[in-house]
């Protein structure tokens, strides 16, 4: 596909998107306050955490480009997905904590347009193509948008984020039966969870979710403490923390993916 965008094709009716695990900075490292800061908000270890899905026949779409270059899960028009709440935009100029990313000028309109053409558009063209390919042979396809985030980011949410954060845009992006099944899996884990809490699903979930057309989209945002070392104050000496050899949430992730496959295959 390319050196920054990778598609692994499976035949099962499940597409797993991994949009924020990348750390490449597009050759503009010197414009950031620091490369470390520009990489801090990545979904660390997310590809390793979900590596098991390939053995189940899932399709994956992965980008290596840092979300600090462009966030492929934001509305390309620039409209906020969470009006009135602190968030980052299509080409972020601050970190999740509000720290400035750039040492000089922020990206202007022409550069944002170039980044969108170079990264956002190809990523979504690949994602749309895989969904369409599978929809041709399956009556239902699930798009599972895989994310993770630090457990505590005061600027974005109060207190500690639940371990599992399911987003379906208030039930609009998937069949209620799928949402209920995923919620039951989270409840059975004994760990904290919420459906459509702080994270209701980003642009990907909202754009592709069309239950009436057989495309059921969900977002799962994981609090990082469940699978990696997470210091209270991340800095250049301790971040990213190490991936746990046997993450406590791993059995639940397998059950969540299994529930998606069960739903799509009519079991």
N, C-alpha and C positions, 0 to 999 in steps of 0.2 A: 504493500500500500504506500508507505513512505517511511522515512526514518523517524518520524515523530508520531505517526498514527498507525495503529496496528489493529487488524480485524482477525479474530479467530472464528472460523465458521463451524458451527455445529448444526445438527438437524432437529434438535428438540425445540419445542415452541417457546423458547425463553431467550431473550437478549439481555445481557447484563452490561450496562454502561459503567465505565470507570473513568470519569472525566477529570478528576482532580489529583491523581497520584503522581503527575509529572512534576519535574523540577527544572526542566530546561528553560533558559531565559532568553532565547531567541537572539542571542548575539548582542544584547543591550545591557549586559551585566554592569557595565561601568556607569550606567545612568541611575541605578538603584542606590539607595542609602547604603545597603550592603546586600550581597547575594544571599546571605543567610536569612535576612529579614524577608527578602522576596520569596524565599522557599518555605518559610516557617508555617504558613497556613495550608500546606499540602495535606492531602489525605494519606498520611504516612502508612506504609505497609499494606495499603488496601488491595493491591494486586496479589500479594502473597496470601493475604487473609482469605481471599475468594478463589484461590488457585484450584481448589477441588471441583469447581463448577464445570470445568472442561470435561472431566471424566463422566459427567452426567449429560453431555451433549449440548451444553449451552453455547451460545454465540457470545463473544465478548468484543467490545469496541473500546479501545484504550488510547489515550493521548499522553505523550511524554512532556507536553508543554505545560509550564507552570501556570496556575490560575492567575498569577500576578501579571502575566503577559496578556492573557484574555481568559475570561471565565465563560466556558461554553455552556454553563447552566444558568446564564442570565438572559433576560429578554434582549434581543439584539437591537430593539428600538431604544433601549436605555430606560424604559419604564421600570419602576421599582416593583419587585414581586411582593414586597412587604411594606406598603406605604405607612409612613410614620414610625417605622422601626429602623434601627441602625443596621446597615447592610453594606455590601460592596457592590460596585457596578460592573459593567461589561469589561472594561479595562480598569481594574482597581487602581486607585491612587493612594489608598491607605490599607493597612493590615486590618484583620478583624478587630484588633485592639484600638484602632484609630491612629496608629503610627504612620507618618508619611512614608511612602515607598520610594519616592524619587528625590534625588539630591538637587536636580535642576527643574526643568519644566516638565509638567505632567504631559502625557500623550494628548495631542490635539486631534481635531476631527479627521484630518487626512491620514494620520498614523493609525487611529482607531479603525478607520475604514480598511486600511491595508491589513491590519491584524485580523479583522473579521473575514476578509476575503481569503487570507492565507491559512487561517486556522479554524475559525468558527464554522465557516461554510463547508469545508471538506469533512470536518468531524460529523456534522449533522447530515451531510449527504451520505456518508457511510452508514450512519445509524439508521436513517430512513430506508436505505437500500436493504439492509439486513432485516428490518421489520417487514418490509414488503415481500422479500424473498420467502420468509417463513410463513407469512400470512397466506401466500398462494397455496401452501400445502397443509396448513392447519386452520381449523375453524376459529381458534383463539390463540393469541400470542401475548405473552407477558413481557413487558419491558420493566426491568428491575434496575433502578438507578442507584448505584452503590456509592455511599459517602461516609466520611467520618470527620470528627471535629473534637477539639479539646473539650474536656468536661466542664471547664469553667472559663467563660469569657464574659465578664461583667458588662461590657459595652453591648453585647448582643442578647444576653438573657440573664435573668436573676438566678443565683444559686448554682446548683449542680444539675447539669443536663441529664435526663433519664438515659439509661443505657441504650435502649432502642427507641428510635424516633421514626415512626411510620408516617409518610405523607402521601395523601391521595387527593389533595386540594378539596378537602371537606367531602370526600366520597364521590367526586365528579370524574375521576380519571380511571376508575376500575369498577368492576362488578362488586356489589356489596358482599357477595359471598367470598370473594378473594380477600377483601379487607378484613372480614370477620375471621377467616382462617389464619391470616398472618397475625392478627391480634391475639388469637387463642394460643398460637405458638409462643409469642412473647410472654403472655401471662403464665404459661406453663414453665417458663424458664426460671421463675422466681425472682427475676431481676426487674428493675424499674423500666417502665415503658410508657409511651403515650402515642396516640394516633392523632395527627393533625394538631399538634401543639405548636411550639415555636417554629418548627419546620413542617410546612404543609406540602412540600414538593416544589422544586424549582421549575425553570422554564421547560426543561426536558419533559418532566412528568406532565405538566400542563399542556404542552404543545402536542405530544404524541398520544396521550390518553384519549381513547375514543371507544368506550365499551360497546357502544351500539354498532361499531364496525369491527368488533372482535379484537381490539388492541387495548390491553389493560395495563396501565402504567402505575408504578408505585415507586416511591423514594424511600430508602432506608438510610437514616443518618445514625451512625454509631458513635457513642461517647468513647474516646480513645482508651480510657482506663481499662476497658474490658479486654484489650488484646496487646497492649504495649505499656512500657514504663512511662508514666506521665508525671513529671515533676510539677510542683505547685507553680514554679516560676521558670518557664522555659528560657534558656539562654544558649549562647553558642557553645557552651561546654557540656550541656546535658540534653540537647535536642537535635534530632529526634531521639526519643527513648527507644530502647531495644524492643523488638517484637518478642512477645512471650512464646516460648517453645510449644506450649500447649494452651492456647488462649481459652479462657473460661467460657467465652461466648461461642466457641467453635461449634459445639453440638447444636446450639440454637440457630446459628447461621445455616447449617445443613438442613435443619428442619424448616426454616423459612424458604430456602430454595426448593426443598421438596414440596412444600405447600404450593408454591407457584407452578411447579410442573404438574402436580396433581390437578390443580384447577384447569390449567390450559389443556391438559389431556383428558379432561372430563372424568377423572377418577374421584 
